Amino acid sequence: MKYKKIECEVLVVGGGVAGIAASIKAAREGASTVLIEKNNFPGGTGITGLHRFICGLYANTEDMPDKILNEGIASEICSMLQELAPGKIPLRMGKVYVLPFATSNLMSVLRSLSEKEKQLDIYYNTEAVSAKTENNTIVSVTIQKLNKKFNIIPRVVVDCSGDGVIIKLSGARYRTTPPDQHQLAGYTFRVNGLKHVDDILAVKVPYYLARAVEQKKMPFYLKYTTFTAGDTEDEGYCKLNMPSAGIMEREKQAKKDALSVHTYLAKVLPVFNESYIVEMSPEVLDREGPRLYGKYTLTADDVITARKFPDGIVKNAWPIELWDQQKGVRYQYLKPGENYEIPLRCLVTKNIKNLFCAGRCISVTHEALGSTRVIGTCISLGEKAGREAAHR
Ligand SMILES: Cc1cc2nc3c(=O)[nH]c(=O)nc-3n(C[C@H](O)[C@H](O)[C@H](O)COP(=O)(O)OP(=O)(O)OC[C@H]3O[C@@H](n4cnc5c(N)ncnc54)[C@H](O)[C@@H]3O)c2cc1C
């Protein structure tokens, strides 16, 4: 079937934090760039996850713990966020530093940075549905907006879809983790009307839910629920962590779980008595999905030993943060002040010549993904992929 053609030098698929950074950088390097995003807003999981902190930004060294490890678009985003919310400054969380942020601010920063790029055309509400490959090269990607289809003819494609959509459609090699070893997925709800939120609530919420699980009142995974205070004194966020695979209609289950967690907390914790849910994640969000089988696969050992590479393009000091189905969250830290590098070879594959990959679906093992998947690192991976794609 013949569809209207759109030609470009760089096509970026997926407008999460990685895709926004990739498309901005490719455009700034002079490439005519098209970004397609199936939602009607930028930021992907960085927005829908209702997260409170950007991780993976800082060096965590003793003298300058909040020095940004990868300058560039990550720095620009941080400065703009801090201009919008000067009170939100880097914060120590355990052994590492994070940047608190409001999702609405992140969305407007990503919009304003991307919309001013003249070489960049952005199509929201648009999905990549198929790809044609000839001689190990992607020659076209079919996209769909409402019921209309178009063919994009790109020189290079950057897959920032999180789930490796183009990797799969183009026949590039990829790997998946067996479903029973997948990291727990997440589902967050925001409540208002809390009374006297204090720091202890972050301990009390999982404690009471663990008791409910012991008494068989709730499914086992609800003991991994976390609580974080919100921006106003009556606001809080509960993040449920649940098995990602094998649950039919998992959104329905997550919503049901959220309601039963909230009802239970209102019974056992007076602070929740008059609270009410004001927002829920639109869907259950995967920490882990299909990943490129790249020219190099980053391992846990590379992360923990702070390995450097001749083609290292992004630095990271975030620990391996694994949300295990049986044990809950486990952290494996690098030595204080150390960081490792992610090589360019994790973003490219042997069998498709004009494909780059950035964000959540780069070539890493299940364990290494526990460190590379955070927002700060995904922004920098996107930026580097955009630069490489523009000059290929
Ligand atoms: C439960 C949970 C909690 C987390 N907590 C934190 C935290 O506190 N701090 C932190 O820094 N990180 C956190 N993370 C990690 C972080 O949010 C993500 O790993 C990161 O945002 C991934 O960015 P990305 O751009 O690679 O992918 P995504 O955010 O997944 O973006 C991919 C984009 O591609 C789009 N897309 C998909 N398919 C198509 C298609 N066919 N056509 C067009 N567009 C498509 C999607 O709509 C999406 O917008 C968490 C993740 C989860 C799941």
The ligand as a MOL file (V3000), in Angstrom:
LIG
                    3D

  0  0  0     0  0            999 V3000
M  V30 BEGIN CTAB
M  V30 COUNTS 53 58 0 0 0
M  V30 BEGIN ATOM
M  V30 1 C 7.7640 1.9130 38.6160 0
M  V30 2 C 8.9170 2.7520 38.1490 0
M  V30 3 C 9.4920 3.6560 39.0260 0
M  V30 4 C 10.5650 4.4450 38.6020 0
M  V30 5 N 11.0600 5.4100 39.4390 0
M  V30 6 C 12.0130 6.2530 38.9820 0
M  V30 7 C 12.4410 7.3500 39.7780 0
M  V30 8 O 11.9370 7.5910 40.8770 0
M  V30 9 N 13.4310 8.1540 39.2780 0
M  V30 10 C 14.0190 7.9210 38.0660 0
M  V30 11 O 14.9270 8.6710 37.6860 0
M  V30 12 N 13.6130 6.8980 37.2880 0
M  V30 13 C 12.6110 6.0820 37.7100 0
M  V30 14 N 12.1610 5.0700 36.8960 0
M  V30 15 C 12.8100 4.8300 35.5890 0
M  V30 16 C 12.4030 5.8010 34.5120 0
M  V30 17 O 11.1370 6.3900 34.7180 0
M  V30 18 C 12.3610 5.1590 33.1150 0
M  V30 19 O 13.2160 4.0670 32.9910 0
M  V30 20 C 12.7600 6.2110 32.0990 0
M  V30 21 O 11.8850 7.3180 32.2270 0
M  V30 22 C 12.7010 5.6000 30.7150 0
M  V30 23 O 12.7910 6.6110 29.7400 0
M  V30 24 P 12.7640 6.2360 28.1940 0
M  V30 25 O 12.6870 7.5150 27.4700 0
M  V30 26 O 13.8620 5.2870 27.8930 0
M  V30 27 O 11.4450 5.3500 27.9950 0
M  V30 28 P 9.9100 5.6530 28.2400 0
M  V30 29 O 9.7030 6.6200 29.3210 0
M  V30 30 O 9.2810 4.3100 28.3430 0
M  V30 31 O 9.4610 6.3660 26.8990 0
M  V30 32 C 9.1680 5.6630 25.7300 0
M  V30 33 C 8.1790 6.4790 24.9280 0
M  V30 34 O 7.9490 5.8340 23.6780 0
M  V30 35 C 6.5810 5.9100 23.3650 0
M  V30 36 N 6.2720 4.8060 22.4530 0
M  V30 37 C 6.2480 3.4800 22.7300 0
M  V30 38 N 5.9310 2.7750 21.6340 0
M  V30 39 C 5.7640 3.6820 20.6400 0
M  V30 40 C 5.4230 3.5720 19.2600 0
M  V30 41 N 5.1880 2.3850 18.6640 0
M  V30 42 N 5.3250 4.7070 18.5160 0
M  V30 43 C 5.5380 5.9220 19.0960 0
M  V30 44 N 5.8550 6.0820 20.4010 0
M  V30 45 C 5.9720 4.9730 21.1530 0
M  V30 46 C 5.8820 5.7990 24.7070 0
M  V30 47 O 4.5740 6.3530 24.6590 0
M  V30 48 C 6.8240 6.5940 25.6160 0
M  V30 49 O 6.4610 7.9450 25.7070 0
M  V30 50 C 11.0820 4.2790 37.2930 0
M  V30 51 C 10.4830 3.3710 36.4110 0
M  V30 52 C 9.4070 2.6270 36.8210 0
M  V30 53 C 8.7530 1.6920 35.8410 0
M  V30 END ATOM
M  V30 BEGIN BOND
M  V30 1 1 1 2
M  V30 2 1 2 3
M  V30 3 2 2 52
M  V30 4 2 3 4
M  V30 5 1 4 5
M  V30 6 1 4 50
M  V30 7 2 5 6
M  V30 8 1 6 7
M  V30 9 1 6 13
M  V30 10 2 7 8
M  V30 11 1 7 9
M  V30 12 1 9 10
M  V30 13 2 10 11
M  V30 14 1 10 12
M  V30 15 2 12 13
M  V30 16 1 13 14
M  V30 17 1 14 15
M  V30 18 1 14 50
M  V30 19 1 15 16
M  V30 20 1 16 17
M  V30 21 1 16 18
M  V30 22 1 18 19
M  V30 23 1 18 20
M  V30 24 1 20 21
M  V30 25 1 20 22
M  V30 26 1 22 23
M  V30 27 1 23 24
M  V30 28 2 24 25
M  V30 29 1 24 26
M  V30 30 1 24 27
M  V30 31 1 27 28
M  V30 32 2 28 29
M  V30 33 1 28 30
M  V30 34 1 28 31
M  V30 35 1 31 32
M  V30 36 1 32 33
M  V30 37 1 33 34
M  V30 38 1 33 48
M  V30 39 1 34 35
M  V30 40 1 35 36
M  V30 41 1 35 46
M  V30 42 1 36 37
M  V30 43 1 36 45
M  V30 44 2 37 38
M  V30 45 1 38 39
M  V30 46 1 39 40
M  V30 47 2 39 45
M  V30 48 1 40 41
M  V30 49 2 40 42
M  V30 50 1 42 43
M  V30 51 2 43 44
M  V30 52 1 44 45
M  V30 53 1 46 47
M  V30 54 1 46 48
M  V30 55 1 48 49
M  V30 56 2 50 51
M  V30 57 1 51 52
M  V30 58 1 52 53
M  V30 END BOND
M  V30 END CTAB
M  END
